[in-house]
Amino acid sequence: MAKILPSPQLFLGEQANHEMLRQKVQSSRLIHIATHGSFRQDNPMFSGIKLGDSYLHLYELYQLRLSADLLTLSGCATGLNVVTAGDELLGLIRGALYAGAQSLLLTLWDVHDRSAAQFMTGFYTRLNSTQNKAESLSGAMKELRASHPHPYYWAPFILVGKALSST
């Protein structure tokens, strides 16, 4: 996917840690994190995504300042929320929006690695030409559905926030 994105910076394994994330999120327009996600319904503040040194938990997202037009959390169940007292939704979505991301691309359940990579390739290819995240999402889902008709493969992806890129 790094080949599709303009001027990508790629961090793998232990390089993709908390400190690197804190440094890069303030100036990155597009952030794509492909990793394991964990949703804790019993205590949503401890939901998170796996980085190279440890998990980035929801409570830590509230401390970040994102300048991202799009934050993609390509991992298992990164888009889940729980309804708390006062009918508030609590999950990674809320934390990332609070931190400043304009829009989020997330998943609602555990994703298949190869089909998720195929989806992301289709999504970013479209986004490079249209700058419309909703159309890019729809097109990538339709493309993936043609080769993988079961909804497990193409339906877990959701877009939250602004549909048009602010370029």
C-alpha positions as CSV (number, residue, x, y, z in Angstrom):
1,M,0.0,0.0,0.0
2,A,2.9,2.3,0.6
3,K,3.5,2.4,-3.1
4,I,0.0,3.8,-3.7
5,L,0.3,6.7,-1.2
6,P,2.1,10.0,-2.0
7,S,5.4,10.4,-0.1
8,P,4.8,7.6,2.4
9,Q,6.8,7.0,5.5
10,L,6.7,3.3,6.5
11,F,7.3,2.1,10.1
12,L,7.3,-1.6,10.9
13,G,7.6,-3.6,14.0
14,E,9.3,-1.9,16.9
15,Q,9.8,1.3,14.8
16,A,6.0,1.8,14.9
17,N,6.0,2.8,18.6
18,H,4.3,5.4,20.8
19,E,7.1,8.0,20.4
20,M,7.1,7.8,16.6
21,L,3.3,8.1,16.5
22,R,3.4,11.1,18.8
23,Q,5.9,12.8,16.5
24,K,4.3,12.0,13.2
25,V,0.5,12.5,14.0
26,Q,0.9,16.2,14.4
27,S,1.9,16.8,10.8
28,S,0.5,13.8,8.8
29,R,-2.5,14.3,6.6
30,L,-3.1,10.6,6.2
31,I,-2.3,8.0,8.8
32,H,-2.7,4.3,8.1
33,I,-2.2,1.9,11.0
34,A,-2.4,-1.8,10.1
35,T,-2.2,-3.8,13.3
36,H,-4.2,-5.8,15.8
37,G,-7.1,-4.1,17.4
38,S,-8.7,-5.0,20.7
39,F,-12.1,-3.8,22.0
40,R,-12.8,-4.1,25.7
41,Q,-16.6,-4.0,26.3
42,D,-16.0,-4.4,30.0
43,N,-13.8,-1.3,30.1
44,P,-13.7,0.6,26.7
45,M,-11.0,3.0,27.9
46,F,-8.6,0.0,27.6
47,S,-9.6,-0.7,24.0
48,G,-6.6,-0.1,21.7
49,I,-4.4,-1.0,18.8
50,K,-1.1,-2.8,19.0
51,L,2.0,-0.8,18.4
52,G,5.6,-2.0,18.3
53,D,6.3,-1.3,22.0
54,S,2.8,-1.8,23.5
55,Y,-0.9,-1.0,23.0
56,L,-2.1,2.5,22.3
57,H,-5.2,2.6,24.4
58,L,-8.3,4.8,24.0
59,Y,-7.4,6.9,27.1
60,E,-4.1,7.7,25.3
61,L,-5.8,8.9,22.2
62,Y,-7.3,11.7,24.2
63,Q,-3.8,13.0,24.8
64,L,-2.8,13.0,21.1
65,R,-3.2,16.0,18.7
66,L,-4.0,14.7,15.2
67,S,-3.9,16.8,12.1
68,A,-5.0,13.9,9.9
69,D,-7.6,14.3,7.2
70,L,-8.0,10.5,7.4
71,L,-6.9,8.0,10.1
72,T,-7.3,4.4,9.0
73,L,-7.2,1.8,11.7
74,S,-6.9,-1.4,9.7
75,G,-7.2,-4.1,12.4
76,C,-9.8,-6.3,14.0
77,A,-12.9,-4.5,15.4
78,T,-11.4,-1.0,15.6
79,G,-14.8,0.6,15.0
80,L,-16.7,-1.0,17.9
81,N,-18.3,1.2,20.6
82,V,-20.2,0.6,23.8
83,V,-23.1,2.8,25.0
84,T,-22.2,4.2,28.4
85,A,-24.2,6.2,31.0
86,G,-25.9,9.2,29.4
87,D,-26.2,7.3,26.1
88,E,-22.6,8.2,25.1
89,L,-20.7,6.0,22.7
90,L,-17.2,5.1,23.9
91,G,-14.6,3.5,21.7
92,L,-11.7,4.3,19.4
93,I,-13.9,6.4,17.2
94,R,-14.6,8.9,19.9
95,G,-11.0,9.1,21.0
96,A,-9.7,9.6,17.4
97,L,-12.3,12.3,16.6
98,Y,-11.5,14.0,19.9
99,A,-7.8,13.9,19.1
100,G,-8.5,15.8,15.8
101,A,-8.9,13.3,13.0
102,Q,-11.3,14.6,10.4
103,S,-12.4,11.1,9.3
104,L,-11.8,7.5,10.2
105,L,-11.8,4.3,8.2
106,L,-12.4,1.4,10.6
107,T,-13.6,-2.2,10.9
108,L,-16.6,-3.7,12.7
109,W,-15.2,-7.2,13.1
110,D,-12.1,-9.3,12.6
111,V,-10.9,-8.9,9.1
112,H,-9.2,-11.4,6.7
113,D,-5.7,-10.1,6.1
114,R,-5.5,-10.7,2.3
115,S,-8.9,-9.4,1.5
116,A,-8.4,-6.4,3.8
117,A,-5.1,-5.6,2.0
118,Q,-7.0,-5.9,-1.3
119,F,-9.7,-3.6,0.0
120,M,-7.2,-1.0,1.2
121,T,-5.4,-1.0,-2.2
122,G,-8.7,-0.4,-4.0
123,F,-9.7,2.3,-1.5
124,Y,-6.5,4.3,-1.7
125,T,-6.2,4.0,-5.4
126,R,-9.6,5.6,-5.7
127,L,-9.0,8.2,-3.1
128,N,-5.9,9.4,-4.9
129,S,-8.0,10.2,-8.0
130,T,-11.3,11.4,-6.4
131,Q,-10.5,12.8,-2.9
132,N,-14.0,11.5,-2.0
133,K,-13.7,9.0,0.8
134,A,-17.3,7.8,0.7
135,E,-17.1,7.1,-3.1
136,S,-13.7,5.4,-2.6
137,L,-15.1,3.2,0.2
138,S,-18.1,2.2,-1.9
139,G,-16.0,1.5,-5.0
140,A,-13.5,-0.6,-3.0
141,M,-16.3,-2.6,-1.3
142,K,-17.9,-3.3,-4.7
143,E,-14.6,-4.4,-6.2
144,L,-13.9,-6.7,-3.3
145,R,-17.5,-8.1,-3.3
146,A,-17.0,-9.2,-6.9
147,S,-14.2,-11.5,-5.9
148,H,-15.3,-12.3,-2.4
149,P,-19.2,-12.3,-2.3
150,H,-19.6,-13.1,1.4
151,P,-20.1,-9.9,3.5
152,Y,-17.5,-11.1,5.9
153,Y,-14.8,-9.9,3.5
154,W,-16.2,-6.7,2.1
155,A,-18.7,-5.3,4.7
156,P,-16.6,-4.7,7.9
157,F,-15.3,-1.4,6.7
158,I,-16.9,1.9,7.8
159,L,-16.2,5.5,7.3
160,V,-16.8,8.0,10.1
161,G,-16.5,11.8,9.7
162,K,-16.0,14.0,6.7
163,A,-16.5,12.3,3.3
164,L,-14.5,14.7,1.2
165,S,-10.7,15.2,1.7
166,S,-9.7,18.7,2.7
167,T,-6.9,19.4,0.2
